[in-house]
Amino acid sequence: MRYRYVIMVLLFVGMISMLSGCVIEEPTDTDDNSNDIVDEETDIVLVDYSVVTQGLTTDKRYETIADGFVYSENANRYLVRGEVLNNGTENISKAYVYMNFYDSEDNLLHQIYDIIFDFKVGDVEDFTGDFTIYDSDDFAKADHIEFTFYQE
């Protein structure tokens, strides 16, 4: 009886092993520029943008502390607002505006994107994004921003 029990357990474990797949993680190069998807040519052109440093008020609203990246103990968020132009000859179904936040040594600290849907030729559209103190331990090191674009 005990021998049958061991065989059944082994068969059960064997079946589970055969039915479960292996998980293969794709390598991630965090030291490399992680936005490889946006290295191709696009018809998206940056028109204008601004960055403001903001802090939280006592009633949990953001208020602007300074223009640009100005870290202080009250800073909680860098808010980015801007405009992009579809400078191409065809409408873009989805346009991605990547906002890449760097420190003074050009290390990528944070990346976020905004999506613009049905981006018509010649149109200028708004985008926004932010980098909060909760997104990275390196929030205080933010020095500059670069934009990259991808379109579908």
VOTOR-393747 format. One line per field, with one value per residue: residue number from 1; x, y, z of N, C-alpha, C in turn; residue in one letter. Coordinates in steps of 0.02 Angstrom, whole numbers, always signed. Each point is the difference from the previous one (the first is absolute). Layout:
BEGIN
num = [NUM|...]
n_xx = [X|...]
n_yy = [Y|...]
n_zz = [Z|...]
ca_xx = [X|...]
ca_yy = [Y|...]
ca_zz = [Z|...]
c_xx = [X|...]
c_yy = [Y|...]
c_zz = [Z|...]
residu = [A|...]
REM end
This chain:
BEGIN
num = [1|2|3|4|5|6|7|8|9|10|11|12|13|14|15|16|17|18|19|20|21|22|23|24|25|26|27|28|29|30|31|32|33|34|35|36|37|38|39|40|41|42|43|44|45|46|47|48|49|50|51|52|53|54|55|56|57|58|59|60|61|62|63|64|65|66|67|68|69|70|71|72|73|74|75|76|77|78|79|80|81|82|83|84|85|86|87|88|89|90|91|92|93|94|95|96|97|98|99|100|101|102|103|104|105|106|107|108|109|110|111|112|113|114|115|116|117|118|119|120|121|122|123|124|125|126|127|128|129|130|131|132|133|134|135|136|137|138|139|140|141|142|143|144|145|146|147|148|149|150|151|152]
n_xx = [+41|+50|+18|-65|-2|+60|-21|-57|+34|+43|-52|-29|+56|+7|-66|+5|+56|-33|-51|+45|+2|+53|+20|+5|+39|-26|+61|+11|+15|+1|+62|-28|-8|-47|+6|+27|-61|+26|+46|-59|+2|-24|-64|+14|-19|+47|-55|-21|+35|-26|+44|-42|+30|-33|-37|-13|-61|-22|-33|+62|+11|+17|+54|+9|+59|+17|+27|-6|+59|-38|+45|-49|+2|-28|+48|-55|+2|+25|-36|-11|-3|-31|+27|-31|+35|-53|+64|-36|-9|+1|-63|+7|-10|+63|+7|+61|-9|+64|-8|+63|-2|+49|+55|+43|+4|-58|-11|-33|-41|-36|-47|-36|-60|-18|-62|+8|-66|-2|+65|-38|+12|+54|-29|-14|+28|-36|+51|-5|+40|+14|+43|-26|+0|-58|+18|+43|+48|+10|-60|+37|+22|-65|+26|-19|-33|-9|-19|-38|-8|-60|-11|-64]
n_yy = [-59|+0|-53|-15|+18|-26|-53|+5|+10|-47|-37|+18|-6|-58|-11|+22|-35|-48|+13|+10|+63|+10|+39|+31|+31|+53|+2|+32|+47|+3|-22|-38|+37|-2|+52|-60|-9|+53|-43|-12|+16|+58|+11|-19|+63|+9|+31|-21|+16|-18|+13|-20|+24|-52|+27|-40|+26|+33|+26|-25|+63|-3|+30|+45|-31|-28|+37|-54|-31|+14|-43|-12|+8|+52|-15|-11|+47|-29|+52|-41|+55|-21|+14|-43|-2|-19|-7|-55|-50|-37|-16|+11|-66|-14|+54|-25|+39|-21|+5|+12|-15|+45|-27|+35|-65|+20|-14|-47|+45|+24|-42|+45|-21|+39|-18|+14|-3|-31|+0|+50|-3|+32|-47|+43|-47|+3|-1|-46|+9|-45|+24|-47|+24|-27|+29|+34|-37|+5|+10|+7|-51|+5|+0|-47|+18|-58|+13|-54|-19|-27|-25|-12]
n_zz = [+0|+42|-34|-1|+63|+7|-35|+34|+54|-18|-18|+57|+33|-31|+9|+61|+5|-31|+39|+46|-21|-34|+46|-58|+41|-32|-26|+55|-41|+65|-14|-46|-53|+47|-37|-12|+24|+26|-21|-25|-64|+22|-10|+61|+9|+45|+20|+60|+54|+59|+48|+47|+53|+27|+48|+50|-5|+52|-51|-6|-14|-65|+22|-46|+6|-59|-47|-38|+0|+52|+22|+43|+66|-29|-42|-37|-47|-57|-18|-52|-36|-54|-59|-40|-57|-35|-14|+1|-42|+57|+13|+64|+0|+17|+35|+13|+53|-5|+66|-14|+65|-3|+29|+35|+15|-22|+64|-32|+26|-50|-22|-31|-21|-49|-11|-64|+1|-59|-8|-18|-65|+22|+37|+49|+37|+56|+42|+48|+50|+46|+42|+40|+60|-14|-57|+37|+25|-66|+24|+54|-37|-13|-61|-44|-54|-29|-61|-4|-63|+2|-60|+3]
ca_xx = [-41|+44|+35|-47|-4|+61|-5|-51|+29|+50|-37|-32|+53|+24|-50|+2|+62|-7|-51|+22|+53|+56|-4|+65|-2|+39|+51|-12|+61|-18|+52|-7|-60|-54|-53|+21|-57|-12|+59|-11|-24|-72|-24|-20|+48|-12|-12|+15|-12|+22|+6|-5|+7|-59|-5|-69|-26|-30|-62|+19|+2|+68|+13|+65|+54|+48|+4|+57|+18|+27|-17|+1|-32|-73|-15|-31|-14|+19|-55|+20|-54|+28|-38|+34|-30|+6|+32|+3|-49|-54|-24|+32|-52|+24|+65|+26|+48|+38|+35|+56|+30|+70|+39|+51|+48|-39|-28|-73|-30|-71|-28|-73|-22|-70|-22|-47|-37|-27|+40|-8|+54|-1|-28|+42|-35|+30|+19|+21|+30|+32|+49|-13|+50|-14|+20|+70|+41|+44|-41|+36|+55|-24|+36|-26|-47|+5|-61|+5|-67|-14|-66|-31]
ca_yy = [+59|+58|+3|+31|+70|+32|+2|+49|+67|+13|+13|+65|+50|-2|+32|+72|+25|+1|+49|+68|+23|+38|+72|+27|+72|+36|+40|+72|+39|+61|+50|+22|+40|-49|+18|-19|-2|+66|+24|+7|+65|+12|+65|+38|+53|+37|+71|+39|-36|+33|-42|+37|-38|+12|-30|-10|+45|-36|-32|-52|+25|+20|+71|+10|+28|+34|-23|-44|-50|+34|-43|+24|-49|+3|-24|-66|-18|+41|-4|+18|+14|+22|-8|-32|+11|-53|+34|-48|+4|-46|+0|-49|-27|+9|+33|-4|+51|-24|+51|-35|+44|-18|+39|+42|-44|-32|-65|+1|-8|-17|+9|-4|+22|+18|-24|+42|-42|+32|+61|+19|+37|+72|+17|+7|-30|+8|-59|+13|-55|+24|-41|+15|-23|-71|-38|-18|+25|+51|+58|+62|+8|+19|+59|+20|-46|-9|-29|-45|-11|-62|+5|-60]
ca_zz = [+0|+3|-63|-47|+19|-24|-73|-18|+13|-52|-62|+7|-5|-69|-43|+13|-30|-74|-19|+16|-45|+28|-9|-21|+4|-49|+34|+3|+8|+34|-11|-69|-10|-1|-46|-67|-44|-28|-34|-72|-24|+4|-26|+58|+14|+61|-13|+60|+63|+61|+60|+63|+62|+40|+66|+23|+51|+56|-23|-49|-69|-20|-16|-31|+42|-44|-70|-12|+51|+58|+56|+69|+43|-12|-68|-5|-69|-57|-48|-68|-47|-64|-62|-56|-65|-51|-57|-55|-54|+16|+69|+44|+43|+69|+7|+68|+19|+57|+39|+32|+50|+10|+47|-32|-33|-53|+20|-3|+66|-5|-66|-3|-66|-12|-66|-37|-48|-61|-8|-70|-32|+12|+65|+59|+57|+66|+38|+68|+37|+61|+36|+70|+49|+12|-59|+2|+56|-28|-18|+14|-47|-67|-24|-65|-32|-73|-28|-57|-28|-37|-29|-30]
c_xx = [+44|+37|-45|-5|+60|-3|-50|+26|+51|-33|-32|+52|+27|-48|+1|+62|-6|-49|+21|+58|+54|-13|+69|-7|+45|+53|-18|+67|-18|+54|-4|-63|-59|-56|+19|-57|-10|+60|-9|-25|-75|-16|-21|+55|-20|-7|+22|-12|+23|+3|-7|+9|-59|+6|-73|-18|-31|-66|+12|-7|+71|+2|+71|+48|+47|-8|+62|+9|+34|-20|+4|-34|-76|-20|-26|-8|+31|-54|+23|-63|+32|-47|+44|-41|+7|+23|+3|-53|-58|-21|+36|-54|+19|+69|+21|+52|+33|+37|+52|+36|+70|+30|+54|+53|-33|-21|-76|-28|-72|-23|-75|-20|-74|-17|-49|-31|-25|+32|+1|+59|-9|-28|+56|-41|+40|+20|+20|+31|+32|+47|-9|+55|-9|+22|+72|+33|+45|-37|+38|+56|-22|+30|-28|-44|+15|-63|+18|-72|-4|-71|-23|-50]
c_yy = [+63|+9|+33|+75|+39|+7|+52|+71|+17|+14|+69|+56|+3|+34|+76|+30|+6|+54|+71|+17|+36|+74|+26|+76|+29|+40|+74|+34|+66|+54|+29|+43|-46|+18|-16|+0|+67|+28|+10|+70|+5|+67|+46|+50|+35|+74|+42|-45|+43|-53|+46|-49|+18|-35|-8|+51|-42|-33|-47|+22|+19|+75|+6|+35|+41|-26|-43|-51|+36|-42|+37|-53|+0|-27|-71|-23|+50|-12|+25|+10|+23|-11|-33|+10|-64|+34|-46|+12|-48|+8|-55|-27|+6|+31|-2|+54|-25|+58|-36|+49|-25|+41|+38|-41|-42|-72|+6|-16|-26|+12|-9|+23|+20|-23|+50|-45|+42|+69|+18|+42|+75|+20|+7|-25|+9|-68|+22|-63|+27|-52|+19|-29|-75|-45|-26|+28|+57|+63|+65|+14|+23|+66|+25|-55|-3|-35|-47|-16|-66|+6|-67|+21]
c_zz = [+0|-66|-53|+13|-26|-76|-22|+11|-53|-67|+1|-8|-72|-48|+10|-32|-75|-22|+15|-46|+37|-12|-16|+1|-53|+38|-1|+13|+32|-8|-70|-4|-10|-48|-72|-50|-37|-37|-76|-17|+8|-31|+57|+18|+64|-16|+60|+61|+58|+56|+60|+58|+44|+68|+19|+53|+56|-20|-59|-73|-16|-12|-26|+48|-44|-71|-7|+56|+58|+61|+65|+42|-9|-69|+2|-72|-48|-52|-67|-41|-65|-58|-53|-63|-42|-63|-61|-53|+11|+73|+39|+48|+74|-2|+73|+10|+64|+32|+42|+46|+17|+57|-38|-36|-55|+16|-1|+69|-4|-72|+4|-69|+2|-70|-29|-53|-58|-11|-74|-25|+14|+68|+52|+59|+64|+28|+70|+30|+63|+28|+73|+45|+14|-58|+4|+63|-23|-22|+8|-50|-69|-21|-67|-29|-75|-23|-57|-20|-37|-28|-28|-53]
residu = [M|R|Y|R|Y|V|I|M|V|L|L|F|V|G|M|I|S|M|L|S|G|C|V|I|E|E|P|T|D|T|D|D|N|S|N|D|I|V|D|E|E|T|D|I|V|L|V|D|Y|S|V|V|T|Q|G|L|T|T|D|K|R|Y|E|T|I|A|D|G|F|V|Y|S|E|N|A|N|R|Y|L|V|R|G|E|V|L|N|N|G|T|E|N|I|S|K|A|Y|V|Y|M|N|F|Y|D|S|E|D|N|L|L|H|Q|I|Y|D|I|I|F|D|F|K|V|G|D|V|E|D|F|T|G|D|F|T|I|Y|D|S|D|D|F|A|K|A|D|H|I|E|F|T|F|Y|Q|E]
REM end
